[in-house]
Amino acid sequence: MSAAVFSRTVTRGDDGALSVGGADVRELAGAHGTPLYVIDEVDMRARACAFRDEFTAAFGRHGAKVDVYYASKAFLSSKVARWMRADDLCMDVASGGELELALRGGMPAARIGLHGNNKSDAELRRALEVGVGRIIVDSFTEIETLDAIARELGAVAPVLVRVTTGVHAGGHEYIATSHEDQKFGLSLASGAAFEALVACQDAEGLDLRGIHTHIGSQILSLEAFQESAERMLGLRAAFFAELGVDLPEVDLGGGYAIRYTPHGEELTPRDAAYGMAEAVAAALAKVGGTWPHLSIEPGRAIAGPAGMTVYRVGVVKHVNLDEGGERQYVAVDGGMSDNMRTVTYGAEYTATVASRLSDAEPALSRVVGKHCESGDIVVRDVDLPHDVARGDLLAVPATGAYGRSMANNYNAALRPAVVSVRDGEASVHIRRDTLEDLFSWDVAPD
């Protein structure tokens, strides 16, 4: 087990069994079934507080204020919303459902930002009715629609314009979000972003608060953030020069990388905070302007490392490789229905036997799921003991982000439960699907 990949309270006992938050994973699996998502509450909340504190300190050196927005799409339950509220974070949501869950958990509407490239009229109306702190507008169509709804309701919508800066960063192309040829935002290069700012400024039902960008996810280098910050603050300065309007808020996004494997890298809260603060300082020195109220969105970096998935092993096969040698295929009771990232993004994970010790020789292994797809892979390559057998528990770390959020019912699979653990006590966030759930969605024949 690599401690660097697992959350901070995970330990291995003398008998080889893992514990998280003081609870034995064997007991958790017995009580809640497998697959099972397990959140280390201490770890997750410590990460949230680290981003809050490090960014506050780094930007405070320049007399600037900053807000940290938790990414609800990474993982959201009403209990997580309650944690983020208690730890003084804000929250971004990207759908009406995420908005309602955040509110259900007690997150103040004023600390919620509504994202999305194609928000419905109902979502925009609900956001205005509950008083969300900001709506990040993504198109001219949305600007016109939101303005009309706000005037109809006798409200004024606080908005930020999402800007496509042309800075490409992150891992897989599907999680890079600021190049020109993609669905998000309004182009800086074409002038669309500037036009959108003017349109928002002129709209009676909108209160233009500032600009927003998000350049991608799983980002390690601060160079892309530095370039993006300069372009964003240059746009802000140009808008002030043209219209005399000093935009008070700038959101520089986030998407900081986490470690998925023992050899992986991460961008720590401290490095991100001080690097971003210096990037903004340098950009302002170059383009001019006062320090805005900043905000950032760490993305998976809060939830991801705090979670792991526990599986039970079923079938084990040994398969000869064309180039010689063999691979051990370890099939578990989940797969692409509880973790889509390997098949979708080619994501890399690691795994360890979580229920016992083994002194068997390591074997090149592939952890696969039970679905009717050859691409149903959880961990592509990992060394596991040669004596892995039916009934063993495997733990896959760093699955706190996007595992449950992207879970599905392919092959009529039942989505796993989510529990958090602290001081030896488990708390259910999301219960396991049941057959009754499946039947409730199915309209039976007459």
C-alpha positions as CSV (number, residue, x, y, z in Angstrom):
1,M,0.0,0.0,0.0
2,S,1.3,3.4,-0.9
3,A,0.4,5.9,1.8
4,A,0.9,8.8,-0.6
5,V,-2.2,7.7,-2.7
6,F,-4.5,6.8,0.2
7,S,-6.3,9.3,2.4
8,R,-4.6,10.4,5.6
9,T,-6.4,8.1,8.1
10,V,-6.0,4.9,6.1
11,T,-3.8,2.3,8.0
12,R,-3.0,-1.4,7.6
13,G,-3.3,-3.6,10.6
14,D,-1.1,-6.5,11.7
15,D,-3.5,-8.8,9.9
16,G,-3.2,-6.9,6.7
17,A,-6.7,-5.4,6.8
18,L,-7.1,-1.7,5.9
19,S,-8.9,0.7,8.2
20,V,-10.1,4.2,7.3
21,G,-11.2,6.7,9.9
22,G,-10.7,4.0,12.5
23,A,-13.1,1.6,10.8
24,D,-12.1,-1.8,9.4
25,V,-12.9,-2.1,5.7
26,R,-14.1,-5.6,6.2
27,E,-16.7,-4.4,8.6
28,L,-17.7,-1.6,6.3
29,A,-18.0,-4.0,3.4
30,G,-20.0,-6.4,5.5
31,A,-22.4,-3.7,6.7
32,H,-22.9,-1.8,3.5
33,G,-22.0,-4.3,0.7
34,T,-19.6,-4.0,-2.2
35,P,-18.7,-2.2,-4.3
36,L,-18.6,0.6,-1.7
37,Y,-17.4,4.2,-1.9
38,V,-15.7,5.2,1.4
39,I,-15.0,8.8,2.2
40,D,-12.4,9.8,4.8
41,E,-14.1,12.8,6.4
42,V,-11.1,14.0,8.2
43,D,-9.1,14.0,5.0
44,M,-11.7,15.6,2.8
45,R,-12.4,18.4,5.2
46,A,-8.7,19.0,5.9
47,R,-8.2,19.4,2.2
48,A,-11.0,21.9,1.9
49,C,-9.6,23.9,4.8
50,A,-6.1,23.8,3.4
51,F,-7.3,25.4,0.1
52,R,-9.3,28.0,2.1
53,D,-6.4,28.9,4.4
54,E,-3.5,28.8,1.9
55,F,-5.3,30.9,-0.7
56,T,-6.5,33.3,2.0
57,A,-2.9,33.7,3.2
58,A,-1.3,34.0,-0.2
59,F,-3.7,36.6,-1.6
60,G,-3.9,38.3,1.8
61,R,-0.3,39.3,1.4
62,H,-1.5,41.6,-1.5
63,G,-4.5,42.9,0.4
64,A,-6.8,40.8,-1.8
65,K,-9.7,38.5,-0.9
66,V,-10.4,35.1,-2.4
67,D,-13.2,32.5,-2.2
68,V,-12.8,28.8,-2.7
69,Y,-15.6,27.0,-4.6
70,Y,-16.1,23.3,-4.0
71,A,-16.9,21.4,-7.2
72,S,-20.2,19.7,-6.6
73,K,-19.9,17.7,-9.8
74,A,-16.9,15.9,-8.3
75,F,-19.1,14.5,-5.5
76,L,-22.2,15.9,-3.9
77,S,-24.5,14.8,-1.1
78,S,-26.4,17.0,1.3
79,K,-23.9,16.0,4.0
80,V,-21.0,17.2,1.9
81,A,-22.8,20.5,1.3
82,R,-23.1,20.8,5.1
83,W,-19.4,20.1,5.6
84,M,-18.5,22.8,3.0
85,R,-20.8,25.3,4.6
86,A,-19.3,24.6,8.0
87,D,-15.8,24.9,6.7
88,D,-16.6,28.3,5.0
89,L,-16.3,27.3,1.4
90,C,-18.6,28.3,-1.5
91,M,-20.0,25.8,-4.0
92,D,-20.4,25.6,-7.7
93,V,-23.3,23.7,-9.2
94,A,-23.9,22.8,-12.8
95,S,-27.6,21.7,-12.8
96,G,-30.9,22.2,-11.1
97,G,-30.4,18.9,-9.2
98,E,-27.0,19.9,-7.9
99,L,-28.5,23.2,-6.8
100,E,-31.2,21.5,-4.8
101,L,-28.8,19.1,-3.1
102,A,-26.6,22.1,-2.1
103,L,-29.6,23.9,-0.7
104,R,-30.8,20.7,1.0
105,G,-27.4,20.5,2.8
106,G,-27.8,24.1,4.1
107,M,-25.4,25.8,1.7
108,P,-26.5,29.5,1.6
109,A,-27.7,30.4,-1.8
110,A,-25.5,33.5,-1.8
111,R,-22.5,31.2,-1.7
112,I,-23.5,29.2,-4.7
113,G,-22.5,29.7,-8.3
114,L,-24.5,28.2,-11.1
115,H,-22.6,26.9,-14.1
116,G,-23.6,25.2,-17.3
117,N,-23.4,25.8,-21.1
118,N,-27.2,25.1,-21.6
119,K,-29.1,26.1,-18.5
120,S,-32.9,25.6,-18.8
121,D,-35.4,28.4,-18.2
122,A,-36.5,26.5,-15.1
123,E,-32.9,26.3,-13.7
124,L,-32.3,30.0,-14.3
125,R,-35.7,30.9,-12.7
126,R,-35.0,28.7,-9.7
127,A,-31.6,30.3,-9.2
128,L,-33.1,33.7,-9.2
129,E,-35.9,32.7,-6.8
130,V,-33.5,31.3,-4.2
131,G,-31.0,34.1,-4.7
132,V,-27.8,32.3,-5.9
133,G,-24.7,34.4,-5.5
134,R,-23.8,34.3,-9.2
135,I,-24.8,32.8,-12.5
136,I,-21.9,32.2,-14.9
137,V,-23.3,33.0,-18.3
138,D,-22.0,31.0,-21.2
139,S,-23.6,32.4,-24.4
140,F,-25.5,35.4,-25.9
141,T,-28.6,33.3,-25.9
142,E,-28.3,32.8,-22.1
143,I,-27.7,36.5,-21.6
144,E,-30.9,37.4,-23.4
145,T,-32.9,34.6,-21.7
146,L,-31.7,35.4,-18.2
147,D,-32.3,39.1,-18.7
148,A,-35.9,38.4,-19.7
149,I,-36.6,36.1,-16.8
150,A,-35.0,38.4,-14.3
151,R,-37.1,41.4,-15.5
152,E,-40.2,39.2,-15.4
153,L,-39.5,38.3,-11.8
154,G,-38.6,41.8,-10.8
155,A,-35.1,40.6,-9.9
156,V,-31.5,41.4,-10.9
157,A,-29.3,38.5,-11.7
158,P,-25.6,38.7,-10.6
159,V,-23.5,37.4,-13.5
160,L,-20.0,36.5,-14.5
161,V,-19.2,36.0,-18.1
162,R,-17.3,32.7,-18.9
163,V,-14.3,33.5,-21.0
164,T,-12.5,31.1,-23.3
165,T,-8.9,32.3,-23.0
166,G,-7.3,30.0,-25.6
167,V,-5.0,28.5,-22.9
168,H,-5.0,24.8,-23.2
169,A,-4.2,22.8,-20.1
170,G,-5.0,19.5,-18.3
171,G,-5.0,15.8,-19.2
172,H,-7.4,14.2,-21.6
173,E,-8.9,16.5,-24.3
174,Y,-12.4,16.0,-22.9
175,I,-11.4,17.7,-19.6
176,A,-9.5,20.6,-21.3
177,T,-12.0,23.5,-21.4
178,S,-10.5,26.7,-22.7
179,H,-9.3,26.0,-26.2
180,E,-11.4,27.6,-29.0
181,D,-13.1,24.5,-30.5
182,Q,-15.3,23.4,-27.6
183,K,-18.7,24.1,-26.1
184,F,-17.9,26.3,-23.1
185,G,-17.6,30.0,-22.8
186,L,-17.2,33.0,-25.1
187,S,-14.0,33.5,-27.0
188,L,-11.5,36.2,-26.0
189,A,-9.6,36.0,-29.3
190,S,-12.7,36.6,-31.5
191,G,-14.0,39.5,-29.3
192,A,-17.1,37.6,-28.3
193,A,-16.2,37.8,-24.6
194,F,-15.9,41.6,-24.8
195,E,-19.2,41.8,-26.6
196,A,-20.8,39.6,-23.9
197,L,-19.5,41.9,-21.2
198,V,-21.1,44.9,-23.0
199,A,-24.4,43.0,-23.4
200,C,-24.5,42.2,-19.7
201,Q,-23.6,45.7,-18.7
202,D,-26.5,47.1,-20.9
203,A,-29.1,44.5,-19.7
204,E,-31.6,45.9,-17.3
205,G,-32.0,42.6,-15.5
206,L,-28.4,41.7,-15.0
207,D,-25.7,42.9,-12.6
208,L,-22.4,42.3,-14.2
209,R,-20.0,41.2,-11.5
210,G,-17.0,40.0,-13.4
211,I,-15.4,37.3,-15.5
212,H,-14.7,33.6,-15.1
213,T,-12.6,31.0,-16.8
214,H,-11.7,27.4,-16.4
215,I,-8.9,26.0,-18.5
216,G,-9.1,22.3,-17.7
217,S,-8.6,19.6,-15.1
218,Q,-5.8,17.5,-13.6
219,I,-3.4,20.4,-14.2
220,L,0.1,20.2,-12.7
221,S,1.9,23.2,-14.2
222,L,1.2,26.8,-13.0
223,E,2.4,28.2,-16.3
224,A,-1.0,27.8,-18.0
225,F,-2.7,29.5,-15.0
226,Q,-0.2,32.4,-15.3
227,E,-0.9,32.9,-19.0
228,S,-4.7,32.6,-18.4
229,A,-4.6,35.1,-15.5
230,E,-2.7,37.6,-17.7
231,R,-5.3,37.3,-20.5
232,M,-8.2,37.5,-18.1
233,L,-6.9,40.6,-16.3
234,G,-6.0,42.1,-19.7
235,L,-9.7,41.7,-20.7
236,R,-10.7,43.4,-17.5
237,A,-8.4,46.3,-18.0
238,A,-9.6,46.7,-21.6
239,F,-13.2,46.8,-20.5
240,F,-12.3,49.5,-17.9
241,A,-10.5,51.5,-20.5
242,E,-13.4,51.3,-23.0
243,L,-16.4,51.7,-20.6
244,G,-14.9,53.0,-17.4
245,V,-16.3,49.9,-15.5
246,D,-14.0,48.2,-13.1
247,L,-15.2,44.6,-12.8
248,P,-15.0,43.6,-9.1
249,E,-14.7,39.8,-9.5
250,V,-12.4,37.4,-11.3
251,D,-12.7,33.7,-11.1
252,L,-9.6,31.9,-12.4
253,G,-11.1,28.4,-12.2
254,G,-8.9,25.5,-11.0
255,G,-8.7,21.8,-11.8
256,Y,-5.6,21.1,-9.8
257,A,-4.0,17.7,-10.2
258,I,-4.2,14.9,-7.7
259,R,-2.1,11.7,-7.3
260,Y,-3.8,8.6,-8.6
261,T,-0.9,6.2,-8.5
262,P,2.3,5.9,-6.3
263,H,4.3,7.5,-9.1
264,G,1.8,10.2,-9.9
265,E,2.1,13.9,-9.1
266,E,-0.1,16.5,-7.5
267,L,-0.4,20.2,-7.2
268,T,-0.6,21.1,-3.5
269,P,-2.8,23.8,-2.0
270,R,0.2,25.8,-0.9
271,D,2.0,25.6,-4.3
272,A,-1.2,26.5,-6.1
273,A,-2.1,29.4,-3.8
274,Y,1.2,31.2,-3.8
275,G,1.8,30.4,-7.5
276,M,-1.6,31.9,-8.4
277,A,-1.1,34.9,-6.2
278,E,2.2,35.8,-7.8
279,A,0.7,35.2,-11.3
280,V,-2.1,37.7,-10.6
281,A,0.4,40.2,-9.1
282,A,2.6,39.9,-12.2
283,A,-0.4,40.2,-14.5
284,L,-1.7,43.3,-12.8
285,A,1.8,44.9,-12.9
286,K,1.8,44.3,-16.7
287,V,-1.8,45.2,-17.7
288,G,-2.7,47.6,-14.8
289,G,-5.8,47.7,-12.6
290,T,-6.7,47.1,-9.0
291,W,-6.8,43.8,-7.3
292,P,-10.2,42.2,-7.8
293,H,-12.0,39.8,-5.5
294,L,-10.7,36.5,-6.6
295,S,-12.2,33.1,-6.6
296,I,-10.8,29.6,-7.5
297,E,-12.3,26.2,-8.0
298,P,-10.0,23.3,-6.9
299,G,-12.2,20.7,-8.6
300,R,-11.3,17.1,-7.8
301,A,-8.5,18.1,-5.5
302,I,-10.8,18.2,-2.4
303,A,-12.9,15.1,-2.9
304,G,-10.7,12.9,-5.0
305,P,-7.9,11.9,-2.6
306,A,-10.3,11.5,0.3
307,G,-12.2,8.6,-1.2
308,M,-11.6,5.0,-2.1
309,T,-13.7,2.2,-3.6
310,V,-13.8,-1.2,-1.9
311,Y,-14.6,-4.2,-4.2
312,R,-14.9,-7.9,-3.6
313,V,-12.9,-10.3,-5.9
314,G,-14.8,-12.9,-7.9
315,V,-13.0,-14.6,-10.7
316,V,-9.2,-14.7,-11.2
317,K,-7.7,-15.8,-14.5
318,H,-4.1,-16.1,-15.7
319,V,-3.7,-15.2,-19.4
320,N,-0.6,-15.7,-21.6
321,L,0.7,-12.5,-23.3
322,D,1.8,-12.4,-26.9
323,E,5.2,-11.0,-25.9
324,G,5.7,-13.7,-23.3
325,G,4.8,-14.0,-19.7
326,E,1.3,-13.7,-18.3
327,R,-1.2,-11.3,-16.9
328,Q,-3.4,-12.0,-13.9
329,Y,-7.0,-10.8,-14.5
330,V,-8.8,-10.0,-11.3
331,A,-12.5,-9.5,-11.8
332,V,-14.4,-7.6,-9.1
333,D,-18.1,-7.0,-8.4
334,G,-18.2,-3.5,-10.0
335,G,-16.5,-1.9,-12.9
336,M,-17.4,0.8,-15.5
337,S,-20.8,1.3,-13.7
338,D,-19.1,2.7,-10.6
339,N,-15.9,4.2,-12.3
340,M,-16.2,5.4,-15.8
341,R,-12.9,7.3,-15.8
342,T,-10.7,4.4,-16.9
343,V,-12.7,3.6,-20.0
344,T,-13.7,7.2,-20.8
345,Y,-10.4,9.1,-20.2
346,G,-7.8,6.3,-20.0
347,A,-7.4,7.2,-16.3
348,E,-4.8,5.3,-14.3
349,Y,-5.4,3.9,-10.8
350,T,-3.8,1.5,-8.4
351,A,-5.2,-1.2,-6.1
352,T,-4.2,-3.2,-3.1
353,V,-5.6,-6.2,-1.3
354,A,-7.5,-4.7,1.6
355,S,-8.6,-7.7,3.7
356,R,-5.5,-9.7,4.5
357,L,-1.7,-10.1,4.3
358,S,-0.1,-12.0,1.5
359,D,3.5,-13.1,1.1
360,A,2.9,-14.4,-2.4
361,E,5.0,-13.2,-5.3
362,P,3.6,-10.1,-7.1
363,A,1.9,-10.7,-10.4
364,L,1.3,-8.3,-13.2
365,S,-2.5,-7.8,-12.9
366,R,-5.4,-6.1,-14.5
367,V,-8.5,-5.3,-12.3
368,V,-11.6,-5.7,-14.4
369,G,-15.3,-5.3,-13.9
370,K,-18.3,-7.6,-14.5
371,H,-19.9,-5.8,-17.4
372,C,-20.4,-7.1,-20.9
373,E,-17.5,-5.0,-22.3
374,S,-13.9,-5.9,-22.9
375,G,-13.0,-2.3,-22.1
376,D,-14.6,-2.7,-18.6
377,I,-11.3,-2.0,-16.8
378,V,-10.9,-0.5,-13.3
379,V,-7.1,-0.6,-13.0
380,R,-5.1,-1.3,-16.2
381,D,-1.8,-2.4,-14.7
382,V,-0.9,-3.1,-11.1
383,D,1.1,-5.6,-9.2
384,L,-1.1,-7.8,-7.0
385,P,-0.2,-10.9,-5.0
386,H,-0.3,-14.1,-7.1
387,D,-2.6,-15.7,-4.6
388,V,-5.5,-13.1,-4.9
389,A,-8.6,-15.2,-4.7
390,R,-12.4,-15.1,-4.7
391,G,-13.7,-13.3,-1.7
392,D,-10.7,-11.0,-1.1
393,L,-11.4,-7.3,-0.8
394,L,-9.5,-4.8,-3.1
395,A,-9.3,-1.1,-2.4
396,V,-8.8,1.4,-5.2
397,P,-7.8,4.8,-3.8
398,A,-8.4,8.4,-5.1
399,T,-11.9,7.7,-6.3
400,G,-13.6,10.3,-4.2
401,A,-14.2,12.5,-7.2
402,Y,-16.4,11.5,-10.1
403,G,-16.9,7.8,-9.1
404,R,-20.4,8.1,-7.7
405,S,-21.2,11.2,-9.7
406,M,-20.7,9.4,-12.9
407,A,-22.0,6.0,-11.7
408,N,-24.7,4.4,-13.9
409,N,-27.0,1.3,-14.1
410,Y,-25.4,-0.3,-17.2
411,N,-26.4,-4.0,-17.3
412,A,-29.0,-3.0,-14.7
413,A,-26.2,-2.8,-12.1
414,L,-27.1,-1.4,-8.7
415,R,-25.1,1.7,-7.9
416,P,-23.0,1.5,-4.8
417,A,-23.6,3.2,-1.5
418,V,-21.4,6.1,-0.2
419,V,-20.4,6.2,3.4
420,S,-18.0,8.6,5.2
421,V,-16.0,7.5,8.2
422,R,-14.8,9.5,11.2
423,D,-13.6,8.3,14.6
424,G,-14.7,4.7,13.8
425,E,-18.2,5.7,12.9
426,A,-19.7,5.3,9.4
427,S,-22.4,7.7,8.1
428,V,-24.3,6.8,5.0
429,H,-24.5,9.7,2.4
430,I,-26.1,7.8,-0.4
431,R,-27.8,4.4,0.0
432,R,-27.2,1.5,-2.3
433,D,-29.6,1.1,-5.2
434,T,-32.2,-1.7,-4.8
435,L,-34.1,-3.8,-7.3
436,E,-37.1,-1.8,-6.3
437,D,-35.4,1.3,-7.6
438,L,-34.9,-0.3,-10.9
439,F,-38.5,-1.5,-11.0
440,S,-39.7,2.0,-10.0
441,W,-38.2,3.4,-13.2
442,D,-39.5,0.6,-15.4
443,V,-43.0,1.0,-16.8
444,A,-44.4,-2.5,-16.7
445,P,-46.4,-3.9,-19.6
446,D,-50.2,-3.8,-19.3
